Structures are given as structure tokens and as C-alpha cells.
Amino acid sequence: MANFNNILNEQITKSINNFVLLKESFSNYASKVIDYIKSFGKKGKLPSNNEPLEKYYNPSLDTAYKWACESTDGVERDGYVWFKHYFSVDVCGRFKFNKRGLIYVERSIDFDTEEGFDNMNYASVGECWTWSPYHSSSYCQNFSLLNNNRISVVLCGYVHPSSIDWVETIYLNAYRCKDEKEIRMNNNAVVEVAYIRIGLEKYRFGGSYLINASANESNKERW
């Protein structure tokens, strides 16, 4: 029994030490990621939103509904009233807001830890975000998912409703693959980012930074 306890204690100690080393490694890499993202952003905050959310998305409902009717079975059968109610209540009703009326968003980005930041040439972190906390996932990367050097970093922040492409956002949340829970940014979008998350650990920016999240095709590469 003594030998078993010794072996067990050794394994527990080893696991704890490995966890500490892994956490330190994540922390060191997180600081590099933050510095890199800051390099094409600037410190600041977005203006508050004092308008009702409906003001921003209502003008896009008709267009999004017609688009959904053309591409998705059952939408026209359910009708416009259902379509509008679903987005207004079941989707927007689950948005998270801060005290300034901005919408919580997050986006997952995959990094290859062996690639130096000097080799990257990004102008924007991209336009596809999620409104649902802990729902983001990376679909696009330039290396295999089996790559042991892959690390997923989640940018967490807030966006002003005027920065959202509401036609695409309504469509992507109201069709039958609504589990996407996506917010699509427009060509002038900026996100106020305060921290990143690796796993369940948060790493703060030391203040809010305004990060380009536009869909402008004239940008350089985008995540």
C-alpha cells in the first residue's frame, strides 16, 4: 500500500507540475498574441449605444427574409411574422450587453506557435464573430488540426450595433442551421476588445483596444 501511495503521489505531483508549466507557457504566448493584436489596433472605447436594437436590424428584416425563403426550406411556409419574432425574441433576446449598450462578441483564432509574428501580415481579425459566450470555434486555418503547435485564442469584446451586417446576421441566425449563433461584421466594423481567452483562462489587454474586424476586401490578409 505504501508503494502504491508513493506512486500515486508522484503522479499527482507530476501532473500538477505539468499543469503549471503548461499554464506558464500559455501565459507567455498570450502576452505575445496580445502585443501582436495591439499592433494593428489602438487603445480606446467605442461610443455608447442609446438606441433600441430594433432601429438597427428592422430595416434588414425584409431582405434577410426573402433571402432565407429562396435558400431554405420551410421559411416561407412559417411566414414573415414567425421569422421576425424568432430573430427579435429568440436570438436578440439572448444577446449580452454591457452598460453602454454594446453587444458582447467573441472570435476564435488558431495560431501556429512555431510561426513568428513578424511573418504575419494581417490588417483585420476578420468579420465572423459569435454573440454566444464560449461558442466560438475556428473553421479556417493554414495548417492541420493535428498540428501539435496549434493553439486556439478567443478574442472577447463588444461591438456597436451600427458595425453589424444585419442582413447576413439575421439570415445566419434564422435559417435551419441557426446553431451558428453568428454575428457578421460590416465593412467599417471595429470591436472593443478587453481580453483574450485560452481554454478557460482570461488574459487582459490592460485596457480596451479598438480592433479592426471589417469585411473590407481591400484589406490585406485576414484571419
N, C-alpha and C positions, 0 to 999 in steps of 0.2 A: 504493500500500500504506500509505503514511504517513497519507493522509486516512482510509482505512478504519480504521486503528488508532485514530486520534483520535476518530472517530465511535463506535467500539466502546467506547473508554474513557469517553467522555461518557455513553453509555447505561448502562454498568455503574455509574458514579458516581451517575447519576440514580436508578437502581433501588435502590442502597444507601441513598441519602438518603431516598427514598420509604419504604423499609422501616423506617428509623429513626424517621421521623415517624409512621408507622402504629403502630409498637410503642409510642412515647411516648403516642399517642392512646389505645391500648388500656389502657396502664398507668394513665393519668389516669382513664379511665372505670371501670376495675376498682376503683380506690380508692373511687369514688363508690358502686359496687354493693356493695362490702364494708361501707361505712358504713351503707348503707340496710338491708342484711340484718341487721347487728348491732343495728339499732334495734328489731327485734322478737325478738331473741334475748338471750342473756346468756352471759357468759364462764364456762366450766366444762368438766367432763368427765363422761361417762356412767359409771355403775358398771361394774365388770368383770363378765364372764360366766364363771363357772367350771363351768357345767353342760354336758353334751353337747348338741349341737344337736338331736338326736332328741327330747329331752324337750319341746322347743317345737313341733316340727312333727308328731310322731307322732299326737297327738290329732285332728289336722285331716285326716289322710290319707283316712279313710273318706268323709267328707263331700265332699272335693275329688274323689275317685274317682267317686262317684255323680253329681256334677255333670258331670264330664267324660263319663261314659257317656251322659248324657242329651243332651249337646250336640255330641259329637264322634264321628264315625265311626271305628271301629277300636279304641277304648279298651277297650270291654267284651270284644271279641274277644281282645285282647292279654292282658287279665286284670289283676287287682289286684296280683299278685306283680311283674309287669313294671312296672306303674305305680309301685309303691313303690320298686322297685330303681332305676328311671330317675331319679326325683327324688332319692333318697338318695345315689346314686353319681354320676350324670352331671351333675346340677345342683349339689347341695350340695358335691360334690367339687371344684367349680371356684370356690366362694366364696373370697374373700380375707379373712383375719382379721388383726387386729393382736395385739399381745402380751397384750391384756386380753380376748381372746375376742370382740371386736366385729366385725361384718361390714362390709366395705367397700361403700359405695353411692355412686352419683352421680346427679345430675339436671340436665338441660339446661333452661335458661330463656331465652326470647327477650326482649330489651329493645328498645325504640324509643329511640334515643339522643336524639331530639328531645323526648321526653316528660319533664317534670320529675319528680323523685322525690316532690315534695310533692303531686303529683296522684294518686299511687298509694295504695291503701288495703288493703294485704294484711295478713292475720293469720297466714298459713302459706305455706310454699313448695310445698305440695301433697304428695300421698301416693304418686305414681307415680315410682319410682326404678328403677335398674338395678343389678344386682350385678356386671356385667361392665365392667371399665375401658375407657374410650373407646367405649362402646356407646350412650351416651345420645343422644337426639335429641328435638327439640321438636316435638310434634304440635299443640299448641294455642297460638295467639297471636291478638292482636286486630288484626293488620294483615297486609298481603300479604307473602308470602315474597319478592316482588320489590322490597319496600321497601329502598332503599339505606341507610336508617338502622337497619336490623335488625342486632343483634349477639347471638350466642349465647354464654351464660355457663353453664359447668358447675360446679355445686356438688359438692364432693368431701368425703366424710367417712365416719363409721362409725355403725352403729345396733346397739342391743342386740336380741337375738332376741325379747325379750318385746314389742317395739314393732311387730312384723311381723304383718300379717293373713295367717296361714299358709294358710287355705283358698284365698283368691284367689291367693296366691303360688304354691302348688302347682299349682293349675289353670292359671295363666297360663304356667307353665314346662313342664307335662306334656302339653299338647294339641299338635295338629299345627303350630300357629304358635308353636312354642317358641323361635323366634329372638328373641322379645321380650326374654328374659333379665331379666324384671321382678321387682322386689320391691315389694309393695303394703303401705303402712303402715296401722296401725290408728288408732283414734280418740284414742289418747294418745301418739302417736309423737313422739319427739324425736331429731334427728340431730346428732351431734357433728361439726361442720364445721370444717376447719382451713384450707382454701384453696379458691379458685375457679380455673377454667382457661378461658382464652380461646385458642382454637386449641390449640397445644401449650405455651403459656406458663402457668406457675402463679403465682398471686398469693395470698400467705398472709395470714391474718387477724391474725397477731401473737398466736397462742394459739388454743386451741379454743373455739368458740362453740356453745352448745346452741340449735338452731333448731327451731321447731315445724314438723313435717311431717305433721300429723294429717289424718285424713279426716273430721273432725267437721263435719257440715253446718251447725252453728250458727255456724261461723266467718264472718268477713267474706269478701271475695273471696279466692280462692286462685289461684296460678299454675297 
